[in-house]
Amino acid sequence: MSTTLLNMTKGPTEGHFIAKISGAQVFNANTLYLGYSGDSLSLYGTDSGEDALLTSVNIDVAGNIVSGTYEYKKHSDFRNVWVRYNGLPYIFVTESATLHITANHSIKHAHGTCKITAVAFNDPDNRIIVEAAFDLKGGNGIPVSS
């Protein structure tokens, strides 16, 4: 099976991807990615800063998603979402999420917000609510660090 990247443009993905927990910024991506593969669109950022509470935020949607509001596990166009924590516990499982997205596929541009409720894998009493905001444009399908 081969992977074909669609709507290729020159250069890396540009924009921003940030996240807050309880109003405090805990994530400011220094690597951004917007990429089409098959019938999917992936949006993600990673933060390699030592003080970042989250190291990555990932959102996977249908490659032809239309602008709107989507609930995770209720709308098939909102396929997956997860966060990676910087420290113990590393793994949080997404319980629910609401995605507000505006997408223009012809120029590879997506922006919006995503509110994610996640629970620590081994500690069901440890929940976080992440409020992410993103504005990603272009890119050649290869993540590039700033």
N, C-alpha and C positions, 0 to 999 in steps of 0.2 A: 504494500500500500504506500503510495507516495503522497506527500503533502504539497499543495500548491498555494502559494501566497497570492492573494488577489489585490488589485488596486495599488500596485507598488508605486511608491514615490521615492525620490532621492533623499538621502539623509536620515537621521535618527528621528524617533518620535519626540515631539516638542510639547511643552505645556507644564502642568503641575499635577500632583496627586498628594493630598494631605489628609490627615485624620486626627480626630480629637476623641478623648475619653473624659467624661465629666467636665467638658469645656476646656481642658488643657490639651494643647497640641502635643501629640505623642509620635507623629510620623510626618516626615517631609521627604518625599521620595527623591533620591538622587539618581535613580535609574528608572526610566519610564518606558512603557511598551504599549503599543496599540497594534494588534496584528490579526489579520484574517487568515484562517486556515480551514479549508473545506467549507462547512456551513456554520462555522463558529467565529466569533469575535472575542478576542481576549484583551482585557484592559488590566494592567497591573503596574505597580511601582514597588521598588525596594528602597529601604533606608539603611545605609551602612553606618550611620552615626552611632557612636558608643552610647549616647544618651537616649537613643530612640527606644521607646517602649514597644513599638511594633517594628518588625523588620520587613514585612511585606503585606500588601493588601492585593487580592486577586479577585477579579470579576469576569465571569465567562457568560456570554449571551449568544443568542442566535445571530448569525452573520448579517441578517437582513432586518434586525430589530428596528421597530419604528419608535419614534419619540413617544414617551409616556411614562407611566408609573407601573411597576411590576413588583409582585410579592414572590419571594423565594419559596419554592415548593408548591406554588399555586399557579404560576404562569410558566409554560414550557419554554418561552423565549428567554427567561432568566434561569440559566442552567446551573450555575455554581457560584459560590462566593466564600472566601475564607481569609483569615488573617493569621499571621505568624507572630508570636509573642517573642520578645527578646529577653529570655530568662526562663526560669522554671515557673509554671509548666509551659513548655514550648507550644504544645498543641491545644488549640481551642477548636471546638466543633460548632459550626454555625447552627443555631436553633431557628432563627428567623432573620429576614432582611427585607428592606424596602428600597427599591432602586428607582430613582427619578433620572431618566436619561433623555438627552437630546442628541440625535445621531444624524450625521450627513455622510453617508457612505461614499458618495462620489468624490469627496475630498478627504476621506479617512479622518473624520473629526467626530469625537464624542465628548460630551461634557454632562455633568450632573452630580448627584449626591447618592450616597448609599448608607443607610442606617442598619448596622449589623449587630445582632445580639448573639453572643457566643459563650459557650460554657467550656471550662477547662476539662480536658479529656478524663483525667483521673480525680476530679474534684467537682461534683455537680453543684456545690454551693458557690463556686467561684465563677461568676458571670461578669462579662464586660459588655458595654454598649459602645460601639465604635461608630462615630459619625465621620464618614469619608466624603471628600469632595475632589473631583477630578475634572481636568480639561486637557484632553490629549488629542494631538493632531499629527497626521502624516506618519512618516516612518517607512523604513524599508523592511520591516518585519524582524529586525535584529535589535534586541535591547542594547542601548548604549548608555553608559554612565556619564554624568556631568562632571 
